[in-house]
């Protein structure tokens, strides 16, 4: 390979940095990170107080990353493996059902591209920013013990939540590729869950809000990002023997970023579809298979994602 000129090296560095920005914005589509792309059926379905949930998941995300056509970037791809552990608890908060869930994801893999026809590749590995989500039932989800919960007919439940993402993931200001955001993020959300016989319909509407990253590459830049509006719709059906299956859809828009006030051409307007199958393996344990794929992707990641989650529920 012929030696690169200083200008070519600079262009390649900036372009690869932009690749990394898109990966971080779009997120890693697992149960953990990937902020706007999440698909979580039955998040607002009522549960008895005192319920403890333990989960562990493993999955992979692989696919293209789409950019502004004016950029000299070709064949941009990511191949990531994500392992997540989590813990949740349902409790009584002012007479209403409340739930707190914390997840801790770890990822490894690589991002590759052709920048000015030069192949480049960056390996990644480490902790992704964890998530803590607090939700509360506003209507149709009173705080009930297991005995009362079993006797109470299912009703339409309206809930609200806030997700907090602290900047604890792997991050180094002098590295192009990082799994952490090096910023705080918050997502207020409202959700509706309606049960009708074996069917359950869920709808959520949320808004991701981002603090600034004041140590953006190469360490002295400031990166900000506009909010991302996200919505989800899930239609699930209960099957015999505690099986259930769901059809999942999400859409999200916004999220343009700015580095030292200079806008990047990375505003998102994307949609994803997926499916979920939950299978009991013991009295209090289940395995959940979830798959999703991009339908329309203006900018950002167009991944196929498959996740397998083990879940233990203790009342």
Wavefront OBJ file of the C-alpha trace (Angstrom):
o trace
v 0.000 0.000 0.000
v 1.432 3.397 -0.945
v 2.261 5.786 1.921
v -0.571 8.154 2.807
v -0.115 11.908 2.575
v -0.714 13.921 5.733
v -3.964 15.275 4.259
v -5.173 11.776 3.365
v -4.385 10.547 6.874
v -6.293 13.472 8.354
v -9.300 12.817 6.132
v -9.259 9.123 6.975
v -9.036 9.862 10.714
v -11.946 12.286 10.572
v -14.025 9.906 8.493
v -13.394 6.976 10.797
v -14.230 9.157 13.772
v -17.540 9.907 12.084
v -18.152 6.175 11.673
v -17.722 5.783 15.404
v -20.060 8.697 16.127
v -22.827 7.002 14.126
v -22.290 3.699 15.914
v -22.601 5.435 19.272
v -25.653 7.480 18.233
v -27.541 4.573 16.730
v -26.518 2.346 19.587
v -25.865 -1.334 19.930
v -29.248 -2.997 19.453
v -29.426 -5.306 22.397
v -31.450 -5.405 25.582
v -29.133 -2.786 26.910
v -27.767 -0.010 24.919
v -28.762 1.352 21.671
v -30.845 3.846 22.774
v -33.554 4.510 20.238
v -33.626 1.060 18.666
v -34.850 -0.876 21.659
v -37.854 -3.189 21.339
v -39.333 -4.172 24.698
v -42.769 -5.836 24.626
v -44.836 -5.942 27.822
v -42.751 -3.307 29.624
v -45.847 -1.808 31.264
v -47.774 -5.029 31.890
v -48.818 -5.095 35.579
v -47.122 -7.495 38.005
v -47.583 -8.215 41.728
v -45.437 -6.277 44.173
v -42.478 -8.195 45.554
v -41.653 -9.676 42.139
v -37.919 -10.003 41.502
v -36.591 -10.500 37.970
v -33.076 -11.769 37.179
v -31.993 -11.905 33.542
v -28.982 -12.722 31.408
v -28.860 -12.332 27.660
v -26.462 -12.893 24.784
v -26.887 -11.649 21.258
v -25.327 -10.322 18.134
v -25.843 -7.307 15.877
v -24.469 -7.287 12.366
v -25.089 -5.059 9.375
v -24.452 -1.828 7.502
v -24.123 1.734 8.724
v -25.573 4.352 6.377
v -24.047 7.802 5.864
v -24.522 10.980 3.893
v -23.784 10.054 0.235
v -21.380 13.016 -0.072
v -18.940 11.343 2.326
v -16.282 9.110 0.800
v -17.246 6.112 2.944
v -18.024 2.704 1.470
v -18.995 -0.701 2.808
v -19.300 0.474 6.421
v -20.177 -2.481 8.628
v -20.318 -3.472 12.270
v -20.212 -6.955 13.782
v -20.885 -6.918 17.530
v -21.590 -9.432 20.278
v -23.390 -8.231 23.409
v -23.825 -9.954 26.771
v -26.141 -8.365 29.345
v -27.036 -9.077 32.958
v -29.948 -7.409 34.707
v -31.999 -7.232 37.880
v -35.515 -5.874 38.447
v -37.872 -5.464 41.376
v -41.572 -4.504 41.633
v -42.705 -2.599 44.727
v -45.397 -0.369 46.241
v -44.941 3.349 45.606
v -47.748 5.521 47.031
v -50.260 2.731 46.442
v -49.209 2.171 42.840
v -47.178 -0.561 41.246
v -43.606 0.590 40.583
v -40.675 -1.244 39.059
v -36.947 -0.586 38.932
v -34.728 -2.433 36.452
v -30.957 -2.145 36.035
v -28.997 -3.739 33.195
v -25.243 -4.020 32.705
v -24.109 -4.780 29.123
v -20.700 -5.782 27.781
v -19.856 -5.845 24.061
v -17.023 -6.773 21.740
v -16.553 -6.855 17.990
v -15.341 -4.622 15.178
v -16.306 -1.697 12.943
v -14.874 -1.724 9.406
v -15.108 0.525 6.345
v -13.383 1.737 3.217
v -12.339 5.356 3.715
v -11.089 6.997 0.507
v -10.798 3.406 -0.816
v -8.516 2.492 2.096
v -9.720 -0.436 4.258
v -9.869 0.426 7.958
v -10.957 -1.600 10.953
v -11.302 -0.902 14.664
v -11.863 -3.556 17.327
v -13.966 -2.760 20.383
v -14.478 -4.475 23.705
v -15.644 -3.543 27.173
v -18.513 -2.210 29.249
v -21.352 -0.281 27.610
v -23.040 2.449 29.641
v -25.487 0.705 32.015
v -29.178 1.555 32.268
v -31.479 2.120 35.216
v -35.209 2.375 34.528
v -37.884 3.365 37.044
v -41.524 2.950 36.025
v -44.813 3.521 37.839
v -48.415 2.681 37.045
v -50.543 5.781 36.684
v -53.820 3.996 36.057
v -54.957 0.377 36.070
v -51.864 -0.839 37.955
v -52.444 -0.620 41.720
v -49.944 -2.149 44.102
v -51.253 -5.704 44.633
v -49.859 -8.735 46.412
v -49.619 -11.973 44.442
v -52.872 -13.318 45.946
v -54.791 -10.126 45.123
v -53.183 -9.849 41.697
v -54.396 -13.320 40.672
v -57.997 -12.456 41.662
v -58.059 -9.043 39.957
v -59.310 -8.883 36.345
v -56.909 -7.493 33.754
v -57.464 -3.845 32.906
v -55.919 -1.260 30.638
v -52.750 0.009 32.313
v -51.235 3.446 31.809
v -47.709 3.969 33.075
v -44.756 6.312 32.939
v -41.038 5.745 33.289
v -37.676 7.419 33.217
v -34.492 5.703 32.044
v -31.112 6.988 33.214
v -27.873 6.110 31.389
v -24.787 7.111 33.422
v -21.423 7.516 31.634
v -19.740 4.406 33.071
v -18.914 2.552 29.854
v -15.515 2.100 28.249
v -14.325 5.491 27.006
v -10.994 7.067 26.172
v -10.884 10.545 24.650
v -7.798 9.724 22.562
v -9.386 6.646 20.960
v -11.560 6.683 17.875
v -13.747 3.761 18.939
v -15.519 3.691 22.294
v -18.440 1.729 23.672
v -19.354 4.402 26.226
v -20.951 7.766 25.489
v -19.043 9.806 28.128
v -22.270 11.707 28.827
v -25.479 11.312 30.762
v -28.673 10.401 28.907
v -32.301 10.413 30.094
v -35.484 9.068 28.584
v -38.905 10.005 29.963
v -41.592 7.755 28.489
v -45.294 7.038 28.731
v -46.710 3.589 28.002
v -50.118 1.982 27.548
v -50.864 -1.735 27.878
v -54.290 -3.163 27.055
v -55.217 -6.822 27.476
v -58.120 -8.395 25.577
v -58.428 -12.118 26.156
v -55.185 -13.771 25.018
v -54.069 -10.583 23.242
v -52.079 -7.685 24.664
v -51.412 -4.422 22.822
v -48.644 -2.108 24.047
v -47.729 1.383 22.876
v -44.911 3.607 24.163
v -43.797 7.144 23.344
v -40.516 8.479 24.693
v -37.916 11.198 24.256
v -34.162 10.653 24.609
v -32.326 13.663 26.076
v -28.539 13.883 26.008
v -26.001 15.843 28.009
v -22.823 17.077 26.312
v -19.625 15.084 25.889
v -16.916 17.610 26.764
v -14.004 15.277 26.002
v -14.805 14.196 22.474
v -12.032 12.919 20.195
v -9.218 13.917 20.189
v -10.006 14.990 23.742
v -10.668 18.712 23.660
v -13.800 18.883 21.470
v -17.378 19.254 22.711
v -20.089 17.079 21.190
v -23.805 17.660 21.698
v -26.827 15.862 20.273
v -30.432 16.823 19.615
v -33.184 14.773 21.302
v -34.489 11.587 19.688
v -38.235 10.901 19.641
v -38.981 7.178 19.783
v -42.176 5.139 19.639
v -42.940 1.441 19.981
v -45.953 -0.759 19.230
v -46.224 -4.405 20.298
v -48.995 -6.931 19.681
v -48.574 -10.125 21.703
v -50.642 -13.251 22.175
v -50.598 -15.681 25.066
v -50.242 -19.324 24.005
v -50.827 -22.549 25.955
v -48.350 -23.617 28.664
v -47.195 -20.044 29.407
v -45.739 -19.438 25.948
v -46.303 -16.066 24.328
v -45.342 -14.457 21.030
v -45.160 -10.782 20.018
v -44.863 -8.683 16.877
v -42.716 -5.591 17.537
v -42.242 -2.276 15.717
v -40.354 0.909 16.521
v -39.620 4.227 14.870
v -37.335 7.055 15.908
v -36.391 10.472 14.574
v -33.930 13.248 15.366
v -30.572 12.967 17.065
v -28.477 15.259 14.878
v -25.088 15.823 16.497
v -22.786 18.841 16.683
v -19.034 18.918 17.303
v -17.906 22.309 18.605
v -21.132 23.717 17.169
v -20.590 22.302 13.675
v -23.571 20.130 12.587
v -23.078 16.587 11.296
v -25.315 15.114 8.556
v -26.586 12.350 10.830
v -30.226 13.123 11.625
v -32.107 9.832 11.941
v -35.519 8.862 10.594
v -35.593 5.090 10.946
v -38.006 2.206 11.490
v -37.462 -1.356 12.686
v -39.605 -4.498 12.891
v -39.108 -7.571 15.012
v -40.585 -10.548 16.760
v -40.337 -12.084 20.239
v -41.023 -15.627 21.459
v -41.070 -16.457 25.176
v -40.815 -20.125 26.215
v -41.016 -21.436 29.811
v -38.278 -23.869 30.802
v -39.214 -24.256 34.486
v -41.852 -23.029 36.912
v -40.185 -19.631 37.367
v -37.806 -19.534 34.412
v -38.149 -18.755 30.724
v -36.110 -18.256 27.569
v -36.937 -15.345 25.275
v -35.842 -15.169 21.641
v -35.969 -11.739 20.001
v -35.115 -10.760 16.430
v -35.300 -7.359 14.736
v -34.244 -5.822 11.441
v -34.215 -2.392 9.852
v -37.092 -1.513 7.510
v -36.144 2.037 6.568
v -32.877 3.674 7.597
v -32.067 7.253 6.668
v -28.854 7.446 8.677
v -27.216 5.209 11.246
v -27.160 1.469 11.765
v -29.183 -0.942 9.650
v -28.543 -4.043 11.742
v -30.020 -7.507 12.016
v -30.136 -8.399 15.694
v -30.773 -11.705 17.452
v -30.893 -11.947 21.242
v -31.451 -14.903 23.591
v -32.474 -13.997 27.142
v -32.791 -16.227 30.207
v -35.160 -14.868 32.828
v -35.923 -15.911 36.404
v -39.050 -14.512 38.076
v -39.427 -14.906 41.843
v -42.645 -13.810 43.608
l 1 2 3 4 5 6 7 8 9 10 11 12 13 14 15 16 17 18 19 20 21 22 23 24 25 26 27 28 29 30 31 32 33 34 35 36 37 38 39 40 41 42 43 44 45 46 47 48 49 50 51 52 53 54 55 56 57 58 59 60 61 62 63 64 65 66 67 68 69 70 71 72 73 74 75 76 77 78 79 80 81 82 83 84 85 86 87 88 89 90 91 92 93 94 95 96 97 98 99 100 101 102 103 104 105 106 107 108 109 110 111 112 113 114 115 116 117 118 119 120 121 122 123 124 125 126 127 128 129 130 131 132 133 134 135 136 137 138 139 140 141 142 143 144 145 146 147 148 149 150 151 152 153 154 155 156 157 158 159 160 161 162 163 164 165 166 167 168 169 170 171 172 173 174 175 176 177 178 179 180 181 182 183 184 185 186 187 188 189 190 191 192 193 194 195 196 197 198 199 200 201 202 203 204 205 206 207 208 209 210 211 212 213 214 215 216 217 218 219 220 221 222 223 224 225 226 227 228 229 230 231 232 233 234 235 236 237 238 239 240 241 242 243 244 245 246 247 248 249 250 251 252 253 254 255 256 257 258 259 260 261 262 263 264 265 266 267 268 269 270 271 272 273 274 275 276 277 278 279 280 281 282 283 284 285 286 287 288 289 290 291 292 293 294 295 296 297 298 299 300 301 302 303 304 305 306 307 308 309 310 311 312 313 314 315
